[in-house]
Structures are given as C-alpha cells and as structure tokens.
Amino acid sequence: MIFKDKAPLYSTEVERRQGEEILYINFMNAPFIPSLADDPTIMGRVVDALAENPEISRIVFVQQRNYNYPFNQITLLSEIARIYNYLTKQEGLLSPDKLRVYGNVPEIYEEMSSFVGLLRQDPLYCYDKLRRKITSLRQESQTNNQVMGYLRLLERIISLLDETAIIKNYRDKIELTGRQGREIYNSIFRADILPNFTFTRLVAQLPDDAELVDQYELDFQSENATVTVMKRKNDSKFFYHLMPPEYSLSEDHHYLLNLARNVLIEHRPKAEEFTDPEKTRHVFFNVAKDLLNELSQNKKIGLTYNELNKLARILVRYTIGYGIIEVLLADSKLQDVSLNAPIAQNPVFVRHQDYDECVTNIIPSYEDADSWAGKLRLQSGRPLDEANPILDTDLVFGNVRARVAAVKEPLSPQGLAYAFRRHRDDPWTLPLFIKNKMINSFTAGLLSFLVDGNRTLLVAGTRSSGKTSLLGALMLEVMSKVRIIVIEDTLELPVDSLRKNNYDILRMKVRSALLEGTTEVEASEGIRTSLRLGDSALIIGEVRSSEAKALYEAMRVGALANMVAGTIHGDSPYGVFDRVVNDLGVPETSFKATDLIIVANPVRTPDGLHNKKRVVSITEVRKHWKEDPMEEKGFVDLLNYNVEKDSLEPTAELMNGDSEIIKSIAGSVKGWAGNWDAVFDNIILRGKIKQEIVDLAEKLNKPALLEAKFNVLSNNAFHRISDEISGEFGLPISEQVFPRWQQWAYDTAKSF
C-alpha cells in the first residue's frame, strides 16, 4: 500500500485479502517516526480505528519505512477498542442523562471523559487510575448512596478490563508506569520495520527465549547479510533469523529507493525481456544507477560509488527480481525454501544443511507473492491460473539456480504458495558424496565403472532424497569426449557446469506433464527426437508421465551404445517397477531395458529430528523373468545399506562375481572377459582414486579439489593413464595406474 503524495496525514485504508484485514495509516509527511508504544495520540487513533473496524488483524504505519504491528499485538488493543466501543456507544457513559444518577454531572462527566480518553491512549495507566479511584470511593460509599452507584459503575468497568489480555499479562507491572512514562509499552508493542518498497516483513528482534547456535555472513552481490541460527525451548525447529542489507539502510537511502521505485514500477515488462534474465538485470542495473544518481543530485543527498551500486542492486532486486527470496537463496547452506498459504499469515520455512527444518523471521506479503507469480509466468512462458493452478519452472540469477513450484486456487484454496529447491552452486561429485557419507568409496568406484560401461539406469528415491544431485554427479563420470543430450521439463541438472568443463552437451526443455495445450514439445517427442540427433548419452531429468514409454524405447535403441539415465520417484526397485509398469503404462517386458536401479532415501536418526541422505541400494535388473521381477528373482542387489555401520556393503552376488551386468560390461573389453579379478580390481581402483581426492582435499586444505573441475580433470587423467598402462601391460592394472594417477593428482593439486 503506497499512499499518494497528497494523501492527508493519518488517512487510513483497509485491505481485505484471504481472511486477513490490514489497516494502513499514512505517516508519509509526519515529522516524526510513528510509534504505538511511545506516542499516546497514535495509540488513541489506532483504538478508534479498531473500534470502527473490529476485524482488523494487522496494522501498518506507512512512512519511508513501514512499521508493521502483527496480529498478536493488535489483538491486545482490539479488546480495549471493544470495551471503549461498548462504554461510549452501547452504554452511552458520556451522556449527561446517564451520568445524572451519579451526582454532580459536570464533575462526573469530566472524570468519566478522562477515564474514557485515557482508556484509548494508555489502558494500563487508565486501569491503575480506576483502581485507585475505586479504593477511594469505597471509603465514601458507606455514607453516600450516589457514591455507591458510581462505585459500582467503575467496578463494572474494571471487571471488563480484568478480562483483557493486556491487563492479565501486565497487571503486576502496572505500578511501574506513570502518566508521563510509557516504558512498559516498549516491551509489548514492537513493530516489524520494513522498507517501503516491499511489504514482506522481517521480525527484527531476536527471540528472548532462544539460545544462539550459529551466526554467519552471506556475501551476496558484494553486500553482507547476517544469518543467526537459534534454538528455542520446547521447539523442535531451529529459528533462522536473516537480516539483509536493505533492512538497515539510512532514511535518506530509503527515500531515494522509494522515489526511484515509483518511477521504475511504471515499466510493464514484456515476456521477451525474461528470455535472458541476466542481460535484463544488467540493463536495469545501469538504468537504476543513472536514475538514483539523478535523484540524489536533485535531492542533494550525497552517494558514494559503492552506495550507488548497492542501492541500484537493491532496486533491481525489488523491481524485476524476487526481493527477499533472492537473499535467502544466496545462502548456499539452504536446500529448500517453503512459503505456505495464506502467504501473509505464515513465516517462511527453510531446510538447512546443518539444522534441517527451520522457521524464519520472514513473513511474505500478498503483493510480493503476486509479483513473483507474474514474473514466473513471463519467464517460463507457462500459465498459472485457475485452469492451470500449478507452475513448475526454474529460477536463475547470478550463480544461484533453483527449481520453483507455485500453486494457487483452486488447488490451494487459501491462495498462492511456493516451494523453492535450491541447487548447489556447483554440481555434486562422487568425492563430495563420499565426504558427506551418502556413498562410500567402493560405491563410487562401482558407479564410475557402470557409467563407463554405458548401462541404462534409473536413480530412484523419495522427495529430497538427492536423486537429481546424484544423477548430476554421474553425468560427470561420462567421459568428456562423449556427447550428452539432456531432456528436462524444469531445468535442474548441471548443464552449464558441464559446458564450462568442455563437455559436448545439448539441453532440451520439454512440456511439463502437468500442462496441456502449450507451445512446448511433449517430453515423449523430445526423447524420440534425441534419437535422431546422433550418437549421444541420454539423460532424462525426471520420468513423470507418458514419456516413460519413449524413454524405454530409447533404452532399447541405445543399449550398449551410450548411457541412458533418469530419475524417478520410488523407494525400492519393486516400487520403481510398479510405478513404471502400472502407473506409467510401460509393458513389463520393456522394463527389462533397465539395467540398474539406484535407490537413494533419507535415513532418519533415532531421535527423529534429523534425516541423512544415503544411497541405500544398487540393484541390477535381470532379463529372465516374464511377469513379476520380484517373484521371479529378477532383482539382484549388488550393494545394500547397513544401518548399523551407516554404510553400503557389497552383497554376496557381487563379491562372488555373480553380476550379469558387470559380466556383460567385461565381455566387451579385451582382457576382462572371464577375468573377474581384473574387473573387480578396476572397480577397487576407481573407488581408491575417489577416496584419494577426498583425502587430498583435506590434507592440502583445498576443498575445491572435491568440485567438478578437478574431478573432470581427474577422470581424463585416469583414462589417459589407464590407456598407457594397458599398452604396456595389457590391462589397466591398479598397482601401475594408481601411483601414476596419484603423482598427477599431487602435482595438479598444488597449483589448483
């Protein structure tokens, strides 16, 4: 809510949205900072407004900064307003006819007027004054019947006040107040202070009953934002407190931003402006700098070069950007950000890599939520309306990538809601998964071997199990000389990172399974098209719907040529079979094109408070079964998760060399056919190399060695050295390959 320049001081507007009524009071031209706690006149105006609008749940004082008083504080005054309304209108206490029965009318009228006026402006002092008056009247009432009537009136008034929350909670502290002192109200009424260019609220105060757990700074667009993590008593969630740079600006800087924003919001962005968001941001950043510079000179407000850039970045963030959401997503430790409907009545929730589920100090606004929806529609080209109440897309700014799911009415009856899944700045790698214990080094070696063997595989798991991250790590195990085609409906896989590491990679974006009638190509057609684009490894972001049939067609066509892989929801190999065959309509015999199913699921700790992401099984799908692979022993586990050891362990089938998939891979490699020891040696070698990268990163204190760039170089070096050793000894013998690779790794790591 932005009042017009000529709107009178103290003018009000009420906004009603999704069961919440918000009262805005204009203080734009006031020569003071409005405060409910400090100013009795303002408190009186608020009580008057609440008496006229009893359904008000939140009040915002609009100035260069907005001062928001939330529901739990406003209800304290709402009770006072109801009593005030009852006494003055229903009881008519200030009517001379009503007061005549109590004695001297002018004297009683003056006293009652004082009480009623004081009730509006200082209810605690009013209560204290009434209590003292009642004590005095009780001594006089024994000899004067009129005094007795007046006493009963005051006792009735104070009995009404006794039932209010503000009196119940602060009755014992009332003696600390005085007519001129309002210190007690400072602990009752604390406004959330927010910039005038956004109505997303931040609770600035840290909770009193919480213990500090962690604090760190976010380096966001050359600005610092402070994150404080606290633990409150009797709350299983941690409290995530964010203080972004825009919430601590000076009044002059707020003033300039408000002026500049009022100019820029007149611009109506077109869809084509969102085809290249980074270019659009760069253009708007330069426009914002010029505009702010001109305004600062006109208003004679000095700005340094750094201040000008900072304000321009903030202005871009709150015009064509996503405001506070961008600051949240800049925290690399966050994995998920959830905004529930009704969006202005719930705090934002986040999932933190160290503290799991957290509640934040951020409460979004309807205005910002609507603005984000409009931008997502323009950026994605996908609808979000009553006919299409679900929007899946991606969000990219700077180095931040996130998947966005938005829902609205009628699916979400209380309005817009959002879920942001933040992708890691750089893709996950197998050494990173070893370090985080999602897999062990032997598993990493086996996965590397299977990817090199050009198998067809599905990475399965529940929500937030790490499926997409694991698939991205497996893509890095594909030799960089191999072309890769990636098909996604929402862009999540680390294609840009692979391109930076010299991969030949083509990304194709297809229609979401939730949409119909858009200009986007169906996923099944995209998969079939990929088969006509030359020899390539094929990666499917997620198997959701009818494209499953086309995927299995690609698996059959591409078998033994290049890897075909995708992710799918399922908590076990049979769960994947059931979904693919019974839910998605793929024939049972076509499912045999699946070579391997990797299942990743969260493992809950005994206290129930934490989830650890783990690969829990790697299973090969054999080809002899006809109808049900479970009953006909078509699923053979190669690795299983040992919950006691918190680690994957090879099964007897793998250790005994009874894996048809591995035998098939070995059968096409000279020197490996029928030589299980040589094959197993290669798997061990690959795992040993992955573990060595983890150890080397820790030893040299160079975490960058765990990232994609070094791992791509390592894989290239491994294949080159293996080829050299094979030329010398006939096979890539581990005892010969590892020392040479190790020397390469140490030499490269020193200058990395």
BALO-161080 format. One record per residue (C-alpha): residue in one letter; x, y, z. Coordinates in pm, whole numbers, padded with zeros to 5 digits, always signed. Layout:
N
aXYZ
...
//
This chain:
752
m+00000+00000+00000
i+00153+00331-00112
f-00041+00647-00029
k-00044+00924-00288
d+00171+01229-00222
k-00131+01446-00137
a-00295+01191+00092
p-00367+01362+00428
l-00169+01272+00734
y-00336+00995+00941
s-00561+00891+00649
t-00637+00521+00654
e-00712+00240+00411
v-00823-00113+00486
e-00714-00402+00264
r-00901-00731+00288
r-00730-01041+00148
q-00772-01412+00215
g-00928-01376+00556
e-00692-01103+00675
e-00781-00735+00713
i-00489-00494+00720
l-00520-00131+00825
y-00273+00111+00667
i-00226+00452+00831
n-00049+00726+00639
f+00250+00890+00812
m+00435+00986+00493
n+00455+01357+00575
a+00481+01325+00950
p+00787+01499+01101
f+00833+01208+01345
i+00870+00831+01340
p+00534+00677+01435
s+00534+00450+01738
l+00245+00275+01905
a+00449+00233+02222
d+00585+00587+02259
d+00300+00806+02136
p-00034+00809+02325
t-00202+01004+02043
i-00115+00733+01791
m-00240+00462+02025
g-00566+00653+02061
r-00605+00676+01682
v-00541+00304+01650
v-00802+00221+01915
d-01052+00447+01733
a-00977+00266+01405
l-01015-00074+01571
a-01346+00034+01721
e-01469+00118+01370
n-01311-00191+01210
p-01317-00471+01470
e-01194-00736+01223
i-00854-00569+01172
s-00574-00825+01228
r-00269-00620+01137
i-00176-00251+01124
v+00094-00087+00912
f+00221+00267+00963
v+00332+00383+00617
q+00637+00608+00602
q+00983+00594+00441
r+00999+00271+00636
n+00685+00076+00713
y+00610-00018+01072
n+00408-00336+01094
y+00226-00442+01411
p+00131-00811+01388
f-00187-00988+01493
n-00074-01090+01843
q-00007-00726+01933
i-00313-00579+01763
t-00548-00818+01946
l-00438-00658+02273
l-00574-00323+02158
s-00873-00480+01982
e-01005-00588+02321
i-00960-00235+02453
a-01137-00098+02143
r-01436-00328+02203
i-01466-00208+02563
y-01430+00153+02451
n-01700+00099+02188
y-01930-00069+02439
l-01892+00204+02703
t-01931+00502+02471
k-02191+00375+02221
q-02389+00097+02380
e-02380+00221+02738
g-02360+00589+02645
l-02148+00664+02952
l-02074+01020+02847
s-02443+01107+02815
p-02550+01367+03078
d-02876+01178+03128
k-02682+00861+03205
l-02445+01035+03443
r-02711+01235+03632
v-02787+00945+03865
y-02429+00950+03995
g-02429+01302+04141
n-02260+01621+04024
v-02288+01585+03646
p-02011+01828+03537
e-01765+01671+03781
i-01861+01312+03692
y-01865+01392+03321
e-01515+01538+03337
e-01385+01240+03529
m-01553+00982+03301
s-01427+01168+02994
s-01078+01148+03139
f-01113+00775+03204
v-01252+00702+02856
g-00990+00916+02683
l-00716+00756+02888
l-00850+00410+02802
r-00777+00481+02434
q-00430+00623+02483
d-00291+00443+02786
p-00506+00148+02901
l-00258+00034+03166
y-00245+00374+03334
c-00624+00401+03297
y-00662+00070+03480
d-00427+00186+03756
k-00613+00516+03791
l-00951+00337+03804
r-00821+00101+04069
r-00705+00391+04285
k-01037+00574+04238
i-01232+00265+04340
t-01024+00232+04659
s-01103+00595+04741
l-01477+00562+04668
r-01517+00254+04884
q-01445+00468+05189
e-01709+00725+05088
s-01978+00480+04976
q-02085+00392+05332
t-02248+00733+05379
n-02349+00830+05024
n-02584+00624+04802
q-02491+00818+04488
v-02124+00736+04551
m-02225+00369+04584
g-02382+00376+04236
y-02077+00543+04086
l-01853+00289+04260
r-02050+00001+04111
l-02016+00160+03765
l-01637+00184+03798
e-01615-00169+03937
r-01809-00294+03635
i-01569-00112+03402
i-01263-00250+03576
s-01410-00601+03571
l-01430-00571+03192
l-01066-00464+03179
d-00965-00752+03406
e-01068-00992+03130
t-00843-00837+02866
a-00509-00995+02779
i-00309-00675+02821
i-00428-00636+03181
k-00392-01006+03265
n-00038-01019+03129
y+00088-00689+03265
r-00124-00629+03577
d+00174-00691+03804
k+00388-00437+03618
i+00134-00154+03608
e+00281+00013+03917
l+00597+00075+03711
t+00410+00309+03477
g+00338+00675+03531
r+00133+00934+03347
q+00443+01052+03164
g+00612+00714+03133
r+00531+00454+02867
e+00834+00230+02912
i+00620-00076+02970
y+00464-00046+02622
n+00806-00081+02459
s+00810-00445+02570
i+00452-00501+02444
f+00434-00323+02109
r+00734-00384+01885
a+00690-00308+01518
d+00849-00510+01243
i+01032-00242+01047
l+01048-00293+00673
p+01140-00085+00368
n+00860+00097+00191
f+00945-00079-00136
t+00834-00418-00003
f+00566-00542+00232
t+00746-00863+00315
r+00801-00842+00687
l+01107-00928+00891
v+01085-00976+01264
a+01397-00780+01351
q+01413-00873+01719
l+01579-01198+01812
p+01359-01416+02036
d+01429-01366+02406
d+01386-01732+02499
a+01635-01870+02247
e+01994-01986+02262
l+02246-01878+01998
v+02359-02176+01790
d+02536-02024+01489
q+02593-01697+01308
y+02749-01629+00970
e+02760-01369+00694
l+02632-01409+00340
d+02840-01236+00076
f+02552-01152-00154
q+02616-00928-00456
s+02904-00756-00272
e+02672-00691+00022
n+02662-00856+00363
a+02355-01024+00505
t+02366-01171+00853
v+02221-01512+00937
t+02165-01605+01300
v+02050-01955+01394
m+01891-02001+01735
k+01722-02280+01929
r+01408-02202+02124
k+01290-02403+02421
n+01015-02656+02352
d+01050-02611+01975
s+01183-02892+01759
k+01267-02647+01478
f+01559-02408+01480
f+01497-02037+01431
y+01665-01891+01120
h+01698-01513+01152
l+01801-01321+00839
m+01896-00955+00831
p+01953-00847+00468
p+02129-00522+00377
e+01813-00343+00257
y+01659-00358+00604
s+01935-00149+00762
l+01953+00144+00522
s+01954+00508+00630
e+01641+00723+00595
d+01794+00913+00302
h+01870+00591+00117
h+01517+00465+00180
y+01383+00791+00045
l+01586+00763-00276
l+01484+00399-00328
n+01117+00486-00284
l+01140+00766-00539
a+01329+00550-00787
r+01097+00253-00744
n+00791+00468-00811
v+00948+00558-01146
l+01055+00204-01241
i+00728+00031-01147
e+00560+00220-01428
h+00751-00008-01664
r+00549-00311-01770
p+00794-00588-01856
k+00740-00795-02167
a+00792-01168-02198
e+01093-01126-02426
e+01274-00936-02151
f+01281-01257-01946
t+01433-01477-02216
d+01775-01361-02099
p+01730-01264-01732
e+02096-01182-01676
k+02104-00939-01968
t+01780-00778-01848
r+01922-00738-01499
h+02236-00578-01635
v+02033-00327-01838
f+01807-00246-01542
f+02109-00212-01315
n+02255+00059-01537
v+01915+00231-01562
a+01879+00215-01183
k+02225+00366-01130
d+02152+00658-01363
l+01813+00718-01204
l+01944+00706-00847
n+02235+00931-00935
e+01999+01189-01085
l+01760+01173-00788
s+02043+01203-00536
q+02169+01519-00707
n+01818+01670-00726
k+01750+01595-00359
k+02104+01692-00256
i+02172+01353-00096
g+02533+01250-00144
l+02611+00897-00258
t+02949+00730-00280
y+03026+00497-00570
n+02975+00189-00351
e+02650+00324-00206
l+02516+00397-00555
n+02593+00041-00670
k+02440-00106-00353
l+02115+00090-00392
a+02098+00001-00764
r+02133-00369-00684
i+01858-00345-00423
l+01635-00156-00664
v+01680-00422-00933
r+01609-00693-00676
y+01279-00536-00577
t+01159-00441-00925
i+01240-00709-01180
g+01382-00955-00924
y+01236-01165-00646
g+01323-00949-00346
i+01396-01124-00019
i+01375-01466-00186
e+01698-01389-00371
v+01877-01314-00044
l+01753-01641+00105
l+01859-01843-00197
a+02203-01682-00180
d+02264-01891+00133
s+02442-02198-00003
k+02353-02386+00316
l+01981-02377+00235
q+01827-02662+00038
d+01455-02577+00037
v+01251-02262+00093
s+00875-02302+00155
l+00606-02033+00157
n+00266-02161+00269
a-00079-02015+00207
p-00223-01783+00323
i+00113-01639+00240
a+00099-01321+00450
q-00004-01508+00764
n+00275-01766+00778
p+00651-01736+00819
v+00886-01874+00557
f+01026-02219+00637
v+01365-02340+00518
r+01560-02664+00518
h+01920-02605+00629
q+02205-02844+00556
d+02318-02832+00919
y+01995-02766+01110
d+01726-02936+00899
e+01384-02769+00918
c+01392-02409+01041
v+01130-02139+01085
t+01245-01793+00974
n+01176-01436+01079
i+01036-01363+00729
i+00664-01322+00660
p+00592-01258+00290
s+00328-01018+00162
y+00042-01075-00081
e+00181-00801-00304
d+00522-00967-00335
a+00367-01311-00385
d+00153-01183-00673
s+00454-01007-00825
w+00662-01328-00815
a+00381-01522-00983
g+00365-01270-01268
k+00741-01283-01323
l+00747-01663-01318
r+00470-01672-01579
l+00661-01435-01808
q+00994-01607-01755
s+00870-01963-01808
g+00602-01897-02071
r+00377-02126-01868
p+00036-02039-01725
l-00058-02004-01359
d-00432-01951-01330
e-00750-02125-01219
a-00737-02359-01518
n-00366-02430-01457
p-00311-02387-01081
i+00038-02544-01084
l+00355-02392-01225
d+00689-02577-01233
t+00986-02379-01358
d+01340-02277-01271
l+01490-01958-01134
v+01841-01840-01221
f+02024-01527-01106
g+02398-01493-01077
n+02537-01829-00970
v+02213-01932-00799
r+01988-02195-00955
a+01661-02309-00805
r+01359-02512-00901
v+01029-02337-00830
a+00687-02491-00775
a+00396-02248-00739
v+00034-02340-00665
k-00278-02126-00640
e-00656-02150-00627
p-00843-02381-00661
l-00570-02634-00578
s-00452-02413-00292
p-00782-02269-00162
q-00607-02007+00053
g-00409-01857-00232
l-00056-01865-00368
a+00209-02090-00216
y+00565-02156-00327
a+00840-02413-00287
f+01196-02331-00395
r+01451-02611-00426
r+01797-02457-00428
h+02056-02632-00638
r+02415-02636-00529
d+02623-02361-00689
d+02848-02630-00841
p+02727-02981-00918
w+02775-03262-00672
t+03057-03506-00740
l+03118-03860-00621
p+03404-03744-00389
l+03167-03490-00234
f+02912-03765-00174
i+03187-03974-00010
k+03276-03684+00218
n+02910-03639+00311
k+02868-04017+00359
m+02588-04054+00105
i+02807-04324-00050
n+03142-04484+00032
s+03447-04507-00192
f+03369-04860-00311
t+03023-04748-00422
a+03178-04452-00605
g+03411-04692-00786
l+03125-04921-00884
l+02914-04630-01011
s+03205-04497-01215
f+03256-04844-01365
l+02888-04882-01452
v+02867-04538-01616
d+03175-04619-01828
g+03003-04943-01919
n+02719-04750-02089
r+02439-04900-01883
t+02076-04791-01867
l+01991-04686-01515
l+01730-04512-01304
v+01808-04313-00991
a+01508-04359-00763
g+01409-04216-00429
t+01158-04015-00235
r+01134-03635-00231
s+01452-03461-00112
s+01650-03784-00131
g+01921-03643-00358
k+01815-03816-00683
t+01885-03523-00914
s+02212-03439-00739
l+02331-03798-00775
l+02234-03807-01143
g+02432-03485-01195
a+02735-03645-01030
l+02702-03950-01258
m+02695-03721-01562
l+03042-03601-01459
e+03160-03962-01480
v+03073-03974-01850
m+03391-03922-02049
s+03404-03561-02165
k+03454-03671-02527
v+03105-03827-02528
r+02815-03611-02642
i+02530-03579-02390
i+02167-03484-02457
v+01970-03370-02152
i+01590-03357-02157
e+01408-03176-01874
d+01077-03003-01815
t+01230-02798-01533
l+01598-02712-01567
e+01776-02871-01271
l+02073-03071-01398
p+02419-02901-01403
v+02439-02849-01780
d+02614-02510-01760
s+02883-02651-01533
l+02949-02939-01770
r+02978-02694-02059
k+03236-02496-01863
n+03430-02821-01829
n+03434-02871-02208
y+03151-03122-02237
d+02965-03152-02566
i+02615-03119-02426
l+02272-03027-02562
r+01986-02930-02332
m+01624-02971-02444
k+01333-02826-02247
v+01002-03007-02286
r+00646-02961-02167
s+00565-03037-01807
a+00347-03341-01752
l+00107-03111-01566
l+00039-02890-01869
e-00161-02925-02186
g-00204-02704-02488
t+00121-02506-02457
t+00371-02445-02737
e+00631-02662-02563
v+00713-03002-02711
e+00592-03310-02525
a+00859-03498-02330
s+00798-03818-02527
e+00854-03634-02856
g+01168-03476-02713
i+01306-03819-02626
r+01228-03958-02972
t+01389-03651-03130
s+01706-03714-02930
l+01746-04048-03108
r+01773-03858-03436
l+02040-03620-03310
g+02334-03853-03337
d+02527-04084-03106
s+02479-03944-02753
a+02435-04034-02391
l+02075-03954-02297
i+01982-03804-01960
i+01617-03754-01857
g+01567-03508-01573
e+01270-03693-01425
v+01041-03966-01552
r+00692-03846-01462
s+00431-03947-01717
s+00371-04089-02065
e+00728-04009-02170
a+00827-04327-01986
k+00731-04531-02295
a+00956-04317-02514
l+01236-04346-02257
y+01222-04724-02271
e+01221-04705-02647
a+01542-04500-02617
m+01683-04751-02370
r+01625-05039-02610
v+01765-04848-02908
g+02060-04709-02716
a+02151-05024-02525
l+02529-05091-02521
a+02596-04770-02719
n+02584-04495-02456
m+02445-04443-02109
v+02073-04371-02078
a+01972-04248-01733
g+01698-04063-01550
t+01539-04008-01211
i+01208-04142-01089
h+01010-04142-00766
g+01023-04477-00590
d+01159-04609-00262
s+01267-04956-00380
p+01338-05147-00702
y+00991-05301-00696
g+00843-04956-00623
v+01010-04834-00944
f+00878-05134-01139
d+00528-05076-01002
r+00536-04708-01097
v+00680-04762-01445
v+00454-05053-01539
n+00130-04992-01350
d+00125-04613-01322
l+00303-04507-01641
g+00190-04789-01868
v+00522-04932-01983
p+00490-05304-02079
e+00654-05546-01835
t+00893-05677-02098
s+01005-05322-02186
f+01103-05266-01823
k+01381-05521-01880
a+01565-05247-02071
t+01652-05111-01725
d+01993-05243-01625
l+02032-05083-01284
i+01821-04912-01019
i+02000-04689-00769
v+01782-04607-00470
a+01856-04302-00253
n+01640-04240+00052
p+01663-04026+00364
v+01763-04226+00672
r+01615-04093+00996
t+01824-04068+01310
p+01696-04243+01628
d+01587-03912+01784
g+01360-03849+01485
l+01495-03496+01444
h+01735-03546+01154
n+01743-03707+00810
k+02064-03824+00645
k+02068-03867+00268
r+02202-04209+00176
v+02216-04440-00123
v+02051-04749+00023
s+02083-04997-00264
i+02216-05059-00612
t+02019-05331-00786
e+02059-05491-01126
v+01756-05597-01327
r+01798-05939-01484
k+01626-06041-01802
h+01494-06396-01741
w+01168-06305-01568
k+00838-06281-01755
e+00574-06110-01539
d+00696-06011-01192
p+01066-05948-01129
m+01017-05967-00753
e+00860-06312-00752
e+01083-06442-01030
k+01406-06308-00871
g+01467-06052-01141
f+01607-05803-00890
v+01959-05878-00763
d+02113-05637-00515
l+02477-05551-00571
l+02503-05320-00270
n+02282-05281+00038
y+02282-05023+00316
n+02389-05143+00661
v+02208-04915+00904
e+02432-05012+01198
k+02751-04925+01010
d+02587-04635+00820
s+02747-04760+00502
l+02677-04955+00184
e+02809-05309+00172
p+02860-05537-00130
t+02635-05842-00144
a+02750-06200-00189
e+02635-06187-00552
l+02872-05901-00626
m+03164-06041-00428
n+03127-06379-00597
g+03120-06223-00943
d+02757-06317-00998
s+02651-05993-01167
e+02521-06031-01520
i+02550-05656-01587
i+02917-05641-01484
k+02989-05960-01679
s+02824-05803-01982
i+03043-05493-01949
a+03355-05705-01903
g+03265-05922-02201
s+03323-05635-02442
v+03664-05534-02302
k+03982-05709-02401
g+04142-05886-02106
w+03835-05863-01884
a+03611-06130-02037
g+03602-06415-01787
n+03861-06241-01569
w+03659-06134-01263
d+03971-06047-01064
a+04073-05788-01324
v+03723-05639-01332
f+03699-05620-00953
d+04048-05469-00942
n+03929-05189-01170
i+03626-05118-00952
i+03851-05102-00643
l+04095-04876-00831
r+03823-04627-00924
g+03698-04615-00565
k+04052-04573-00436
i+04102-04273-00664
k+03778-04111-00546
q+03881-04160-00184
e+04226-04020-00255
i+04065-03699-00386
v+03873-03665-00058
d+04189-03726+00147
l+04397-03492-00067
a+04144-03210-00033
e+04155-03246+00344
k+04532-03283+00363
l+04601-02975+00149
n+04300-02786+00286
k+04174-02736-00068
p+03800-02814-00079
a+03800-02708-00447
l+03954-03048-00526
l+03617-03204-00447
e+03439-02995-00707
a+03355-03067-01068
k+03654-02904-01236
f+03918-03116-01062
n+03709-03431-01093
v+03671-03391-01470
l+04049-03344-01496
s+04098-03647-01272
n+03872-03867-01483
n+04051-03759-01801
a+04387-03832-01638
f+04262-04170-01516
h+04150-04276-01863
r+04471-04150-02022
i+04694-04327-01769
s+04483-04644-01791
d+04529-04643-02167
e+04907-04603-02127
i+04928-04886-01874
s+04709-05110-02091
g+04952-05054-02377
e+05241-05161-02155
f+05086-05445-01954
g+04778-05545-02149
l+04540-05439-01869
p+04495-05120-01659
i+04646-05287-01352
s+04567-05099-01031
e+04924-05122-00893
q+05050-04946-01204
v+04770-04697-01267
f+04724-04563-00914
p+05082-04442-00847
r+05094-04255-01177
w+04750-04103-01121
q+04848-04016-00763
q+05157-03831-00884
w+04944-03644-01138
a+04691-03556-00867
y+04953-03417-00626
d+05127-03217-00897
t+04796-03074-01024
a+04651-03007-00679
k+04946-02792-00570
s+04864-02530-00831
f+04486-02578-00827
//
